[in-house]
Amino acid sequence: MAGQRHYDDLARQLSAFGAVKRDMARILPHDCPAGSAAVLTLLKRYGDMRMGKLAELLAVDMSVASRHVAHVADRGWIERNADPSDKRSRILTLTDEGHRQLELLNQLTTQLLADRLSDWSDDEVNQLIALMTRLRDSFGDCRATATRTPA
């Protein structure tokens, strides 16, 4: 097991990782901020869903999720259709235009990573992927627990 010093170093590195996220956010098209990209990505990954599920996956308040959804819906990237089981609710669905927007985002992100990691070997990139996956898995479903408050 790693010692306290290692965890302190890791905490600093994770905090500094914000610079990587900011650099990735800078490449997004002006009409597709990070919150919008997250909505599109989650709909692609998990399929059609209600607003409440999206807010849970984003780990944000319903009002924040609603703003993101309004933004992407206004651009035609998603549709909000009546839920057949509850007409008061809406089901969010990725449109063909939303799929095209996601493809653009993927191309931009892939190119940025290829540029920034051009001096990394394939083995190093694979090791980073494996370790980041393991780190994420170690935290379990942190999105679901982030919205819960202790009793």
trRosetta pair geometry for C-beta under 8 A, 3 or more apart (Angstrom, degrees):
i j d omega theta_ij theta_ji phi_ij phi_ji
2 6 3.8 -98 177 80 116 148
2 7 6.2 136 111 -46 117 79
2 10 7.9 63 130 -23 159 135
3 6 5.3 106 58 5 64 100
3 7 7.5 -128 108 0 39 89
4 7 5.7 -58 -152 38 37 109
4 8 6.3 41 150 -22 69 103
5 8 5.6 -51 -150 34 33 114
5 9 6.4 34 152 -18 65 104
6 9 5.6 -53 -149 37 33 111
6 10 6.2 35 151 -20 66 107
7 10 5.4 -50 -143 37 34 115
7 11 6.3 41 154 -24 65 101
8 11 5.8 -51 -149 32 30 112
8 12 6.7 29 152 -16 62 104
9 12 5.8 -56 -153 35 33 111
9 13 6.4 30 151 -17 66 107
10 13 5.7 -56 -147 38 33 110
10 14 6.2 32 155 -19 67 105
11 14 5.8 -54 -146 37 29 110
11 15 6.4 32 153 -20 63 106
12 15 5.7 -55 -150 36 31 113
12 16 6.3 26 153 -15 65 108
13 16 5.6 -56 -145 41 32 109
13 17 6.6 53 148 -42 62 94
14 17 5.3 -33 -156 4 36 123
15 18 6.6 -26 170 -7 45 109
16 19 6.0 -20 174 7 67 111
17 20 5.2 -41 -167 29 61 116
17 21 6.5 61 138 -17 76 100
18 21 5.5 -54 -149 40 39 112
18 22 6.2 42 152 -22 70 103
19 22 5.7 -51 -145 35 31 112
19 23 6.4 34 153 -20 63 104
20 23 5.8 -54 -151 35 30 111
20 24 6.5 29 151 -17 64 106
21 24 5.6 -55 -148 38 33 111
21 25 6.3 35 152 -22 66 105
22 25 5.5 -52 -147 35 33 113
22 26 6.6 43 152 -30 63 100
23 26 5.7 -46 -154 21 33 117
23 27 7.6 28 152 -18 59 100
23 112 7.2 161 136 -177 98 132
23 116 7.6 94 130 -82 146 147
24 27 6.3 -58 -163 27 37 108
24 28 7.8 51 143 -36 61 93
24 109 6.4 33 -152 -123 104 91
24 112 6.3 149 -112 107 68 157
25 28 5.8 -36 -165 2 47 118
25 33 7.5 19 -163 -161 102 68
25 34 4.9 -37 -118 -61 108 118
27 108 4.9 168 143 166 117 116
27 109 7.1 155 87 -80 136 52
27 112 5.3 -119 -32 -64 165 138
28 32 5.3 -125 175 93 105 87
28 33 6.3 110 110 -123 146 26
28 34 6.5 -154 -22 -65 163 59
28 37 6.0 -101 -123 -45 133 138
28 105 6.9 9 -122 -122 83 96
28 108 7.1 135 -94 108 40 154
29 32 4.6 53 62 27 95 104
29 104 7.1 14 -27 129 127 133
29 105 7.9 -94 3 -82 97 79
29 108 7.9 -153 -35 -48 78 162
31 75 6.4 133 154 -101 121 141
32 36 4.9 -127 -154 92 62 131
32 37 5.7 85 159 -60 101 86
32 40 7.9 -16 -154 -4 117 142
32 75 7.9 -104 -80 62 85 177
32 101 6.4 171 -97 -174 148 120
32 105 6.8 -116 132 -79 148 114
33 36 5.4 96 56 12 63 103
33 37 7.2 -122 109 -5 33 93
33 71 7.7 -38 35 159 101 160
34 37 5.5 -55 -145 38 34 113
34 38 6.3 38 154 -24 66 104
35 38 5.6 -51 -149 32 31 114
35 39 6.7 35 151 -21 63 100
35 58 7.7 49 -147 -150 82 135
35 64 7.6 -116 -142 168 139 94
35 67 7.6 4 135 98 151 97
35 68 4.3 -121 149 -105 109 116
35 71 7.4 78 97 46 108 149
36 39 5.7 -49 -153 30 35 113
36 40 6.6 31 152 -14 65 105
36 68 5.9 -170 -80 -158 52 85
36 71 5.2 -97 -88 107 113 126
36 72 5.0 153 -148 -67 94 98
36 77 7.6 81 -178 59 106 158
37 40 5.8 -57 -151 39 33 110
37 41 6.1 34 153 -21 67 110
37 105 5.5 152 -132 -136 111 152
38 41 5.6 -55 -143 38 30 113
38 42 6.2 28 160 -18 66 107
38 58 6.0 98 134 -115 131 100
38 68 7.2 -44 67 -161 99 150
39 42 6.1 -60 -148 37 26 106
39 43 6.4 22 156 -15 63 109
39 54 6.7 31 -131 -166 83 128
39 58 7.4 -9 -80 -76 68 130
39 65 7.8 131 -97 -153 109 73
39 68 4.9 168 -49 146 132 117
39 69 6.3 175 -138 -83 148 59
39 72 5.3 -142 91 -14 141 153
39 78 7.1 -79 141 -32 118 147
39 92 7.9 -91 -176 168 104 149
40 43 5.9 -59 -148 38 29 109
40 44 6.4 28 154 -18 64 107
40 72 6.4 -176 -58 -132 91 145
40 77 6.0 -54 -93 159 114 131
40 78 7.4 -143 -95 -52 71 107
40 94 6.6 95 -146 -117 69 112
40 98 5.5 -165 -129 -171 104 99
40 101 6.2 -102 -130 96 160 114
40 102 5.1 -164 150 -76 123 99
40 105 7.3 130 87 11 140 154
41 44 5.8 -57 -151 36 30 110
41 45 6.2 23 155 -15 66 111
41 102 6.9 145 -81 -127 58 111
41 105 7.9 -102 -65 104 98 149
42 45 5.6 -57 -141 41 32 109
42 46 5.8 -12 174 17 70 113
42 49 7.8 -61 136 32 103 141
42 54 6.3 126 108 -134 142 80
42 57 5.1 128 -146 120 140 143
42 58 7.0 -86 -36 -61 160 82
43 46 6.9 -68 -122 56 21 80
43 47 7.1 -12 -172 169 55 6
43 48 7.2 31 -153 -91 91 34
43 49 7.0 -140 -111 22 72 100
43 54 7.7 -2 -66 -105 85 115
43 78 6.5 -161 -71 -106 173 120
43 92 6.1 -102 -103 123 123 108
43 93 7.3 135 -166 -153 128 19
43 94 4.4 148 127 -52 126 106
43 98 7.2 -24 86 154 140 145
44 94 6.0 62 -70 -61 67 167
44 99 7.4 122 -100 -108 111 71
44 102 5.7 105 -55 -130 148 165
46 49 6.0 14 112 -40 117 134
46 53 7.7 -150 129 144 148 123
46 57 6.9 -124 -6 -94 157 160
48 91 5.2 26 172 171 114 109
48 92 6.4 172 -152 78 64 51
48 93 4.8 -10 -106 -92 104 79
48 94 7.9 -130 -78 6 66 74
49 53 4.2 -103 177 79 123 133
49 54 5.6 145 99 -51 121 84
49 57 7.9 54 110 -5 167 136
49 91 7.0 166 89 -152 10 72
49 92 5.8 -19 66 50 63 98
50 53 5.1 97 60 7 77 101
50 54 7.2 -140 101 -4 42 89
50 83 6.6 6 -92 -78 104 139
50 89 5.5 -26 -129 179 119 125
50 90 7.0 125 -136 77 68 51
50 91 6.2 -53 -79 -102 60 56
50 92 7.2 128 -126 3 12 90
51 54 5.5 -58 -150 38 35 113
51 55 6.2 36 154 -21 69 104
51 62 6.7 67 140 -148 111 93
51 65 6.0 135 -174 122 86 127
51 66 6.8 30 -159 -82 134 75
51 69 6.5 -52 -117 -44 100 164
51 89 7.5 -149 17 -158 96 86
51 90 6.3 51 -29 64 107 96
51 92 6.7 108 -72 -32 61 119
52 55 5.7 -52 -147 34 31 111
52 56 6.5 33 152 -20 63 105
52 62 7.0 -22 -102 -104 63 110
53 56 5.6 -53 -151 35 33 114
53 57 6.4 30 153 -16 66 106
54 57 5.8 -57 -147 39 32 108
54 58 6.1 24 156 -11 67 110
54 65 5.3 136 107 -161 102 130
54 69 7.0 92 106 -70 159 118
54 92 6.2 22 -48 28 142 152
55 58 5.8 -60 -143 45 29 107
55 60 5.8 -105 -154 74 73 72
55 61 6.9 -44 -162 137 122 16
55 62 4.9 -32 -99 -94 163 56
55 64 7.4 118 -130 67 95 85
55 65 3.8 -98 -87 -26 84 154
55 147 7.9 93 130 -104 87 147
56 59 7.2 21 180 -76 33 46
56 143 6.6 96 150 143 66 101
56 144 6.4 25 173 -107 109 63
56 147 5.8 -85 -130 0 70 158
57 143 5.5 26 -146 154 37 151
58 64 7.4 -151 119 106 137 110
58 65 5.7 158 43 -94 145 99
58 68 7.4 170 -114 32 164 161
58 143 7.5 105 42 -152 9 121
59 142 7.8 -14 -78 123 146 78
59 143 4.7 -123 -53 -144 105 74
59 146 4.2 11 -140 86 125 139
59 147 5.9 -146 -134 -51 66 90
60 64 4.0 -93 160 82 126 133
60 65 5.5 154 84 -49 110 82
60 68 8.0 92 71 -7 155 133
61 64 4.9 94 59 5 79 102
61 65 7.2 -148 96 -2 41 87
62 65 5.6 -55 -147 40 35 112
62 66 6.2 42 153 -26 67 104
63 66 5.5 -49 -147 32 32 117
63 67 6.8 35 153 -21 62 100
64 67 5.8 -51 -155 30 34 111
64 68 6.7 31 150 -15 64 104
65 68 5.7 -56 -152 38 35 111
65 69 6.1 34 152 -20 69 109
66 69 5.6 -55 -143 39 30 111
66 70 6.2 35 156 -22 65 104
67 70 5.8 -51 -146 33 29 112
67 71 6.5 33 153 -22 62 105
68 71 5.7 -56 -155 32 31 115
68 72 6.6 16 157 -7 66 106
69 72 6.2 -60 -146 42 31 100
69 73 5.9 30 157 -20 67 112
69 78 6.9 -77 -152 75 75 145
69 80 7.1 78 166 -75 119 121
69 92 6.4 -96 -133 -106 119 134
70 73 5.8 -58 -140 40 27 111
70 74 6.2 33 158 -26 63 107
71 74 6.0 -56 -153 30 24 112
71 75 7.0 9 154 -7 58 109
72 75 5.8 -63 -153 42 36 107
72 77 4.3 -77 -175 66 90 119
72 78 5.0 48 121 9 112 109
72 98 7.0 56 177 -110 114 111
73 76 7.6 49 -177 -71 35 22
73 77 7.3 -96 -76 52 25 72
73 78 5.3 -61 -83 72 68 90
73 79 7.2 102 -129 -111 91 22
73 80 5.8 -9 -113 -19 141 108
75 97 7.5 -153 133 130 81 129
75 101 7.7 72 126 -76 130 154
76 95 6.0 -74 160 63 70 158
76 97 4.8 22 118 67 102 156
76 98 7.6 -144 121 -46 57 79
77 94 7.2 -34 158 -145 72 68
77 95 6.0 -165 -174 40 22 103
77 97 5.6 -108 -98 105 51 94
77 98 3.6 102 -175 -92 71 85
77 101 5.3 -33 -118 18 121 150
78 92 5.4 -3 176 -170 134 91
78 93 6.2 147 -163 74 77 42
78 94 5.7 -46 -105 -100 79 41
78 95 6.1 -166 -101 -8 19 90
78 98 5.5 69 -62 -77 60 148
79 92 7.5 156 78 -153 47 45
79 93 4.7 -17 57 61 94 100
79 95 5.7 101 -26 -64 93 102
80 90 4.2 1 -176 -180 96 138
80 91 7.4 150 -157 68 48 39
80 92 6.0 -18 -100 -97 69 65
80 93 7.9 180 -79 21 24 78
81 90 6.5 133 64 -159 29 76
81 91 5.1 -28 68 59 87 93
81 93 6.2 15 6 1 114 123
82 87 5.3 -2 -169 -141 121 64
82 89 7.6 102 -160 80 53 53
82 90 6.6 -56 -98 -108 32 60
82 91 7.5 10 101 12 17 90
83 86 4.8 4 91 58 124 74
83 87 6.9 -146 64 -84 70 21
83 88 7.8 -29 44 61 109 46
83 89 4.0 -2 12 85 138 100
83 90 6.4 -143 -28 -99 89 8
83 91 5.0 121 -87 -38 76 95
84 87 8.0 13 -136 -74 20 67
85 89 7.9 -13 76 51 78 126
86 89 4.4 44 95 14 110 112
94 98 4.2 -137 -164 97 79 140
94 99 6.1 97 148 -55 116 77
94 102 7.7 1 -158 -23 136 136
95 98 4.6 108 49 1 68 102
95 99 7.2 -122 101 -3 43 83
96 99 5.6 -49 -153 32 36 114
96 100 6.6 37 148 -18 64 102
97 100 5.5 -51 -150 36 36 114
97 101 6.4 40 149 -21 66 102
98 101 5.5 -49 -146 34 34 113
98 102 6.4 37 152 -19 64 103
99 102 5.7 -52 -150 35 32 113
99 103 6.6 37 150 -22 64 102
100 103 5.6 -50 -151 31 34 114
100 104 6.7 36 150 -18 64 101
101 104 5.7 -52 -154 34 35 113
101 105 6.4 35 149 -18 66 104
102 105 5.5 -52 -146 37 35 113
102 106 6.2 39 153 -22 66 104
103 106 5.6 -52 -148 35 31 114
103 107 6.5 33 152 -20 63 104
104 107 5.7 -54 -150 34 31 111
104 108 6.4 29 154 -17 65 106
105 108 5.8 -56 -148 37 31 111
105 109 6.2 27 156 -16 66 110
106 109 5.9 -58 -143 40 28 108
106 110 6.0 29 159 -20 65 110
107 110 5.9 -56 -142 38 26 111
107 111 6.3 25 159 -18 62 108
108 111 6.0 -59 -150 37 26 109
108 112 6.4 27 154 -19 63 107
109 112 5.7 -54 -148 35 31 111
109 113 6.4 27 156 -14 66 106
110 113 5.9 -58 -148 40 29 108
110 114 6.2 31 153 -21 65 108
111 114 5.5 -53 -144 37 31 113
111 115 6.3 32 155 -19 65 105
112 115 5.8 -57 -150 36 29 110
112 116 6.1 17 159 -10 67 111
113 116 5.9 -59 -137 44 30 103
113 117 5.6 -6 173 13 68 117
114 117 6.7 -68 -126 55 18 87
114 118 6.4 53 159 -76 57 81
115 118 6.0 -21 -157 -35 25 113
117 120 4.3 -35 -178 19 90 126
117 124 8.0 -165 -170 102 111 112
117 125 6.1 95 156 -91 144 108
120 124 4.3 -124 -171 86 96 129
120 125 5.3 112 123 -53 127 86
120 128 7.8 -15 -172 -11 152 136
121 124 4.7 101 53 3 77 100
121 125 7.2 -143 95 -1 43 84
122 125 5.8 -55 -149 38 34 110
122 126 6.1 34 153 -18 67 108
123 126 5.7 -55 -145 40 30 112
123 127 6.2 33 154 -22 64 106
124 127 5.6 -52 -146 35 31 113
124 128 6.4 34 153 -20 64 103
125 128 5.7 -52 -150 34 32 113
125 129 6.5 35 151 -19 64 104
126 129 5.6 -52 -148 35 33 113
126 130 6.3 32 154 -18 65 106
127 130 5.7 -55 -147 38 31 111
127 131 6.2 25 157 -14 66 109
128 131 6.0 -59 -143 41 28 106
128 132 6.1 24 160 -16 66 109
129 132 6.0 -58 -143 39 25 106
129 133 6.2 27 157 -20 63 109
130 133 5.8 -56 -148 36 27 112
130 134 6.3 26 154 -18 63 108
131 134 5.5 -52 -145 38 33 112
131 135 6.3 37 153 -22 65 103
132 135 5.5 -49 -146 34 33 114
132 136 6.4 34 154 -18 64 104
133 136 5.8 -55 -150 37 30 110
133 137 6.2 29 153 -17 64 109
134 137 5.6 -56 -145 40 31 112
134 138 6.3 39 152 -28 64 103
135 138 5.6 -51 -151 27 31 116
135 139 7.1 21 153 -12 61 103
136 139 6.1 -64 -160 37 34 106
137 140 7.4 39 -179 -75 41 35
139 142 4.5 -13 146 -47 114 123
140 145 7.2 54 94 -7 114 133
141 144 4.4 15 133 20 114 115
141 145 6.5 122 97 -11 74 92
142 145 5.7 -64 -143 49 39 103
142 146 5.7 52 156 -40 72 103
143 146 5.7 -47 -143 21 27 116
143 147 7.5 19 161 -13 56 101
144 147 6.8 -66 -168 31 30 102
144 148 7.4 21 145 -16 63 110
145 148 5.5 -59 -153 33 47 112
